Amino acid sequence: MMLFNFKNKSTLAGLALGGATGFLWYYFVGCASGSCPITSDPWISTGYGAMMGGLAFSSLTKNDELKQP
């Protein structure tokens, strides 16, 4: 488990940062009418933010498996 955390530390950081940003977006901006599918629910907003943060931060790591010898 420790090796997984070490190899994916930037993705895990992106998940945490994106989730926090998604929740803060819901809390401060949000959607009072409930017609906005992402920002009207804190769970969806946090999950979407975590997904976007994880994807964004995982693209910052170099992938040694794709290198040709």
Backbone as XML, in Angstrom:
<?xml version="1.0"?>
<chain id="A" units="angstrom">
  <residue number="1" name="MET">
    <atom name="N" x="0.824" y="-1.192" z="0.000"/>
    <atom name="CA" x="0.000" y="0.000" z="0.000"/>
    <atom name="C" x="0.872" y="1.260" z="0.000"/>
  </residue>
  <residue number="2" name="MET">
    <atom name="N" x="1.974" y="1.201" z="0.716"/>
    <atom name="CA" x="2.850" y="2.360" z="0.783"/>
    <atom name="C" x="3.460" y="2.660" z="-0.581"/>
  </residue>
  <residue number="3" name="LEU">
    <atom name="N" x="3.784" y="1.603" z="-1.347"/>
    <atom name="CA" x="4.341" y="1.798" z="-2.682"/>
    <atom name="C" x="3.317" y="2.451" z="-3.601"/>
  </residue>
  <residue number="4" name="PHE">
    <atom name="N" x="2.047" y="2.048" z="-3.478"/>
    <atom name="CA" x="0.981" y="2.662" z="-4.274"/>
    <atom name="C" x="0.869" y="4.150" z="-3.963"/>
  </residue>
  <residue number="5" name="ASN">
    <atom name="N" x="0.899" y="4.503" z="-2.686"/>
    <atom name="CA" x="0.801" y="5.911" z="-2.290"/>
    <atom name="C" x="1.990" y="6.713" z="-2.795"/>
  </residue>
  <residue number="6" name="PHE">
    <atom name="N" x="3.167" y="6.134" z="-2.763"/>
    <atom name="CA" x="4.361" y="6.841" z="-3.214"/>
    <atom name="C" x="4.335" y="7.056" z="-4.722"/>
  </residue>
  <residue number="7" name="LYS">
    <atom name="N" x="3.891" y="6.047" z="-5.476"/>
    <atom name="CA" x="3.883" y="6.156" z="-6.928"/>
    <atom name="C" x="2.783" y="7.093" z="-7.427"/>
  </residue>
  <residue number="8" name="ASN">
    <atom name="N" x="1.724" y="7.253" z="-6.667"/>
    <atom name="CA" x="0.588" y="8.053" z="-7.102"/>
    <atom name="C" x="0.337" y="9.264" z="-6.210"/>
  </residue>
  <residue number="9" name="LYS">
    <atom name="N" x="1.395" y="9.814" z="-5.657"/>
    <atom name="CA" x="1.215" y="10.911" z="-4.714"/>
    <atom name="C" x="0.656" y="12.163" z="-5.378"/>
  </residue>
  <residue number="10" name="SER">
    <atom name="N" x="0.999" y="12.433" z="-6.616"/>
    <atom name="CA" x="0.453" y="13.624" z="-7.263"/>
    <atom name="C" x="-1.028" y="13.437" z="-7.591"/>
  </residue>
  <residue number="11" name="THR">
    <atom name="N" x="-1.429" y="12.230" z="-7.961"/>
    <atom name="CA" x="-2.841" y="11.972" z="-8.234"/>
    <atom name="C" x="-3.655" y="12.074" z="-6.952"/>
  </residue>
  <residue number="12" name="LEU">
    <atom name="N" x="-3.133" y="11.529" z="-5.851"/>
    <atom name="CA" x="-3.837" y="11.624" z="-4.570"/>
    <atom name="C" x="-3.936" y="13.074" z="-4.099"/>
  </residue>
  <residue number="13" name="ALA">
    <atom name="N" x="-2.895" y="13.852" z="-4.331"/>
    <atom name="CA" x="-2.944" y="15.270" z="-3.982"/>
    <atom name="C" x="-3.985" y="15.994" z="-4.832"/>
  </residue>
  <residue number="14" name="GLY">
    <atom name="N" x="-4.068" y="15.636" z="-6.105"/>
    <atom name="CA" x="-5.074" y="16.227" z="-6.981"/>
    <atom name="C" x="-6.480" y="15.869" z="-6.559"/>
  </residue>
  <residue number="15" name="LEU">
    <atom name="N" x="-6.690" y="14.622" z="-6.117"/>
    <atom name="CA" x="-8.005" y="14.213" z="-5.626"/>
    <atom name="C" x="-8.413" y="15.036" z="-4.403"/>
  </residue>
  <residue number="16" name="ALA">
    <atom name="N" x="-7.484" y="15.199" z="-3.472"/>
    <atom name="CA" x="-7.787" y="15.953" z="-2.258"/>
    <atom name="C" x="-8.033" y="17.433" z="-2.558"/>
  </residue>
  <residue number="17" name="LEU">
    <atom name="N" x="-7.158" y="18.016" z="-3.352"/>
    <atom name="CA" x="-7.297" y="19.433" z="-3.673"/>
    <atom name="C" x="-8.538" y="19.693" z="-4.519"/>
  </residue>
  <residue number="18" name="GLY">
    <atom name="N" x="-8.800" y="18.821" z="-5.484"/>
    <atom name="CA" x="-9.978" y="18.976" z="-6.324"/>
    <atom name="C" x="-11.271" y="18.782" z="-5.545"/>
  </residue>
  <residue number="19" name="GLY">
    <atom name="N" x="-11.287" y="17.809" z="-4.635"/>
    <atom name="CA" x="-12.469" y="17.600" z="-3.805"/>
    <atom name="C" x="-12.748" y="18.799" z="-2.915"/>
  </residue>
  <residue number="20" name="ALA">
    <atom name="N" x="-11.706" y="19.338" z="-2.315"/>
    <atom name="CA" x="-11.885" y="20.522" z="-1.469"/>
    <atom name="C" x="-12.354" y="21.714" z="-2.302"/>
  </residue>
  <residue number="21" name="THR">
    <atom name="N" x="-11.799" y="21.873" z="-3.484"/>
    <atom name="CA" x="-12.211" y="22.969" z="-4.357"/>
    <atom name="C" x="-13.660" y="22.795" z="-4.815"/>
  </residue>
  <residue number="22" name="GLY">
    <atom name="N" x="-14.035" y="21.556" z="-5.129"/>
    <atom name="CA" x="-15.418" y="21.294" z="-5.522"/>
    <atom name="C" x="-16.398" y="21.609" z="-4.425"/>
  </residue>
  <residue number="23" name="PHE">
    <atom name="N" x="-16.062" y="21.236" z="-3.194"/>
    <atom name="CA" x="-16.957" y="21.551" z="-2.085"/>
    <atom name="C" x="-17.018" y="23.045" z="-1.840"/>
  </residue>
  <residue number="24" name="LEU">
    <atom name="N" x="-15.887" y="23.728" z="-1.899"/>
    <atom name="CA" x="-15.890" y="25.176" z="-1.702"/>
    <atom name="C" x="-16.677" y="25.884" z="-2.805"/>
  </residue>
  <residue number="25" name="TRP">
    <atom name="N" x="-16.609" y="25.358" z="-4.015"/>
    <atom name="CA" x="-17.399" y="25.921" z="-5.114"/>
    <atom name="C" x="-18.889" y="25.769" z="-4.822"/>
  </residue>
  <residue number="26" name="TYR">
    <atom name="N" x="-19.287" y="24.587" z="-4.331"/>
    <atom name="CA" x="-20.689" y="24.369" z="-3.949"/>
    <atom name="C" x="-21.088" y="25.338" z="-2.838"/>
  </residue>
  <residue number="27" name="TYR">
    <atom name="N" x="-20.235" y="25.486" z="-1.836"/>
    <atom name="CA" x="-20.577" y="26.273" z="-0.653"/>
    <atom name="C" x="-20.689" y="27.762" z="-0.964"/>
  </residue>
  <residue number="28" name="PHE">
    <atom name="N" x="-19.734" y="28.301" z="-1.725"/>
    <atom name="CA" x="-19.718" y="29.743" z="-1.960"/>
    <atom name="C" x="-20.466" y="30.160" z="-3.225"/>
  </residue>
  <residue number="29" name="VAL">
    <atom name="N" x="-20.463" y="29.349" z="-4.263"/>
    <atom name="CA" x="-21.137" y="29.711" z="-5.509"/>
    <atom name="C" x="-22.472" y="28.996" z="-5.593"/>
  </residue>
  <residue number="30" name="GLY">
    <atom name="N" x="-22.430" y="27.679" z="-5.629"/>
    <atom name="CA" x="-23.619" y="26.843" z="-5.565"/>
    <atom name="C" x="-24.714" y="27.196" z="-6.553"/>
  </residue>
  <residue number="31" name="CYS">
    <atom name="N" x="-25.872" y="26.626" z="-6.309"/>
    <atom name="CA" x="-27.035" y="26.855" z="-7.145"/>
    <atom name="C" x="-28.260" y="26.785" z="-6.241"/>
  </residue>
  <residue number="32" name="ALA">
    <atom name="N" x="-28.845" y="27.913" z="-5.931"/>
    <atom name="CA" x="-29.956" y="27.959" z="-4.991"/>
    <atom name="C" x="-31.229" y="27.324" z="-5.543"/>
  </residue>
  <residue number="33" name="SER">
    <atom name="N" x="-31.440" y="27.385" z="-6.842"/>
    <atom name="CA" x="-32.688" y="26.881" z="-7.411"/>
    <atom name="C" x="-32.700" y="25.359" z="-7.524"/>
  </residue>
  <residue number="34" name="GLY">
    <atom name="N" x="-31.548" y="24.727" z="-7.539"/>
    <atom name="CA" x="-31.474" y="23.280" z="-7.672"/>
    <atom name="C" x="-31.500" y="22.801" z="-9.113"/>
  </residue>
  <residue number="35" name="SER">
    <atom name="N" x="-31.489" y="23.714" z="-10.061"/>
    <atom name="CA" x="-31.541" y="23.327" z="-11.470"/>
    <atom name="C" x="-30.160" y="23.037" z="-12.060"/>
  </residue>
  <residue number="36" name="CYS">
    <atom name="N" x="-29.111" y="23.335" z="-11.328"/>
    <atom name="CA" x="-27.750" y="23.073" z="-11.802"/>
    <atom name="C" x="-27.358" y="21.661" z="-11.357"/>
  </residue>
  <residue number="37" name="PRO">
    <atom name="N" x="-27.079" y="20.762" z="-12.287"/>
    <atom name="CA" x="-26.848" y="19.375" z="-11.886"/>
    <atom name="C" x="-25.567" y="19.146" z="-11.083"/>
  </residue>
  <residue number="38" name="ILE">
    <atom name="N" x="-24.547" y="19.951" z="-11.267"/>
    <atom name="CA" x="-23.291" y="19.711" z="-10.567"/>
    <atom name="C" x="-23.228" y="20.502" z="-9.260"/>
  </residue>
  <residue number="39" name="THR">
    <atom name="N" x="-23.576" y="21.757" z="-9.283"/>
    <atom name="CA" x="-23.370" y="22.599" z="-8.107"/>
    <atom name="C" x="-24.544" y="22.636" z="-7.142"/>
  </residue>
  <residue number="40" name="SER">
    <atom name="N" x="-25.612" y="21.904" z="-7.406"/>
    <atom name="CA" x="-26.747" y="21.936" z="-6.488"/>
    <atom name="C" x="-26.620" y="20.907" z="-5.368"/>
  </residue>
  <residue number="41" name="ASP">
    <atom name="N" x="-25.715" y="19.948" z="-5.477"/>
    <atom name="CA" x="-25.545" y="18.903" z="-4.474"/>
    <atom name="C" x="-24.078" y="18.860" z="-4.040"/>
  </residue>
  <residue number="42" name="PRO">
    <atom name="N" x="-23.806" y="18.894" z="-2.723"/>
    <atom name="CA" x="-22.406" y="18.920" z="-2.294"/>
    <atom name="C" x="-21.651" y="17.637" z="-2.635"/>
  </residue>
  <residue number="43" name="TRP">
    <atom name="N" x="-22.313" y="16.491" z="-2.637"/>
    <atom name="CA" x="-21.643" y="15.232" z="-2.961"/>
    <atom name="C" x="-21.212" y="15.193" z="-4.426"/>
  </residue>
  <residue number="44" name="ILE">
    <atom name="N" x="-22.088" y="15.631" z="-5.294"/>
    <atom name="CA" x="-21.760" y="15.624" z="-6.720"/>
    <atom name="C" x="-20.669" y="16.644" z="-7.023"/>
  </residue>
  <residue number="45" name="SER">
    <atom name="N" x="-20.772" y="17.813" z="-6.420"/>
    <atom name="CA" x="-19.780" y="18.859" z="-6.644"/>
    <atom name="C" x="-18.403" y="18.431" z="-6.134"/>
  </residue>
  <residue number="46" name="THR">
    <atom name="N" x="-18.351" y="17.799" z="-4.951"/>
    <atom name="CA" x="-17.086" y="17.333" z="-4.397"/>
    <atom name="C" x="-16.512" y="16.199" z="-5.235"/>
  </residue>
  <residue number="47" name="GLY">
    <atom name="N" x="-17.350" y="15.268" z="-5.650"/>
    <atom name="CA" x="-16.880" y="14.156" z="-6.477"/>
    <atom name="C" x="-16.379" y="14.613" z="-7.831"/>
  </residue>
  <residue number="48" name="TYR">
    <atom name="N" x="-17.091" y="15.528" z="-8.445"/>
    <atom name="CA" x="-16.668" y="16.055" z="-9.742"/>
    <atom name="C" x="-15.351" y="16.816" z="-9.607"/>
  </residue>
  <residue number="49" name="GLY">
    <atom name="N" x="-15.219" y="17.607" z="-8.556"/>
    <atom name="CA" x="-13.966" y="18.331" z="-8.327"/>
    <atom name="C" x="-12.803" y="17.385" z="-8.081"/>
  </residue>
  <residue number="50" name="ALA">
    <atom name="N" x="-13.038" y="16.313" z="-7.310"/>
    <atom name="CA" x="-11.986" y="15.334" z="-7.045"/>
    <atom name="C" x="-11.575" y="14.625" z="-8.330"/>
  </residue>
  <residue number="51" name="MET">
    <atom name="N" x="-12.545" y="14.293" z="-9.161"/>
    <atom name="CA" x="-12.240" y="13.627" z="-10.423"/>
    <atom name="C" x="-11.407" y="14.537" z="-11.327"/>
  </residue>
  <residue number="52" name="MET">
    <atom name="N" x="-11.801" y="15.782" z="-11.447"/>
    <atom name="CA" x="-11.072" y="16.720" z="-12.297"/>
    <atom name="C" x="-9.671" y="16.996" z="-11.743"/>
  </residue>
  <residue number="53" name="GLY">
    <atom name="N" x="-9.557" y="17.134" z="-10.427"/>
    <atom name="CA" x="-8.247" y="17.355" z="-9.817"/>
    <atom name="C" x="-7.332" y="16.158" z="-9.980"/>
  </residue>
  <residue number="54" name="GLY">
    <atom name="N" x="-7.872" y="14.952" z="-9.804"/>
    <atom name="CA" x="-7.074" y="13.745" z="-9.993"/>
    <atom name="C" x="-6.591" y="13.597" z="-11.418"/>
  </residue>
  <residue number="55" name="LEU">
    <atom name="N" x="-7.464" y="13.877" z="-12.375"/>
    <atom name="CA" x="-7.059" y="13.796" z="-13.778"/>
    <atom name="C" x="-6.020" y="14.852" z="-14.126"/>
  </residue>
  <residue number="56" name="ALA">
    <atom name="N" x="-6.209" y="16.054" z="-13.628"/>
    <atom name="CA" x="-5.273" y="17.135" z="-13.934"/>
    <atom name="C" x="-3.895" y="16.860" z="-13.329"/>
  </residue>
  <residue number="57" name="PHE">
    <atom name="N" x="-3.859" y="16.419" z="-12.074"/>
    <atom name="CA" x="-2.576" y="16.200" z="-11.421"/>
    <atom name="C" x="-1.898" y="14.933" z="-11.917"/>
  </residue>
  <residue number="58" name="SER">
    <atom name="N" x="-2.667" y="13.932" z="-12.365"/>
    <atom name="CA" x="-2.033" y="12.717" z="-12.872"/>
    <atom name="C" x="-1.337" y="12.972" z="-14.202"/>
  </residue>
  <residue number="59" name="SER">
    <atom name="N" x="-1.748" y="14.002" z="-14.911"/>
    <atom name="CA" x="-1.077" y="14.316" z="-16.173"/>
    <atom name="C" x="0.270" y="14.993" z="-15.946"/>
  </residue>
  <residue number="60" name="LEU">
    <atom name="N" x="0.556" y="15.409" z="-14.721"/>
    <atom name="CA" x="1.821" y="16.067" z="-14.424"/>
    <atom name="C" x="2.960" y="15.085" z="-14.155"/>
  </residue>
  <residue number="61" name="THR">
    <atom name="N" x="2.634" y="13.823" z="-13.915"/>
    <atom name="CA" x="3.674" y="12.841" z="-13.624"/>
    <atom name="C" x="4.211" y="12.255" z="-14.916"/>
  </residue>
  <residue number="62" name="LYS">
    <atom name="N" x="5.477" y="11.920" z="-14.907"/>
    <atom name="CA" x="6.041" y="11.284" z="-16.096"/>
    <atom name="C" x="5.814" y="9.784" z="-15.995"/>
  </residue>
  <residue number="63" name="ASN">
    <atom name="N" x="5.516" y="9.187" z="-17.097"/>
    <atom name="CA" x="5.198" y="7.767" z="-17.154"/>
    <atom name="C" x="6.397" y="7.025" z="-17.744"/>
  </residue>
  <residue number="64" name="ASP">
    <atom name="N" x="7.143" y="6.316" z="-16.898"/>
    <atom name="CA" x="8.336" y="5.612" z="-17.343"/>
    <atom name="C" x="8.003" y="4.363" z="-18.152"/>
  </residue>
  <residue number="65" name="GLU">
    <atom name="N" x="6.779" y="3.850" z="-18.057"/>
    <atom name="CA" x="6.408" y="2.640" z="-18.788"/>
    <atom name="C" x="6.300" y="2.886" z="-20.287"/>
  </residue>
  <residue number="66" name="LEU">
    <atom name="N" x="6.080" y="4.110" z="-20.702"/>
    <atom name="CA" x="5.899" y="4.403" z="-22.113"/>
    <atom name="C" x="7.210" y="4.675" z="-22.843"/>
  </residue>
  <residue number="67" name="LYS">
    <atom name="N" x="8.298" y="4.786" z="-22.098"/>
    <atom name="CA" x="9.593" y="5.055" z="-22.732"/>
    <atom name="C" x="10.087" y="3.821" z="-23.462"/>
  </residue>
  <residue number="68" name="GLN">
    <atom name="N" x="10.651" y="4.056" z="-24.620"/>
    <atom name="CA" x="11.231" y="2.963" z="-25.411"/>
    <atom name="C" x="12.704" y="2.831" z="-25.046"/>
  </residue>
  <residue number="69" name="PRO">
    <atom name="N" x="13.225" y="1.598" z="-24.980"/>
    <atom name="CA" x="14.654" y="1.417" z="-24.625"/>
    <atom name="C" x="15.582" y="1.868" z="-25.720"/>
  </residue>
</chain>
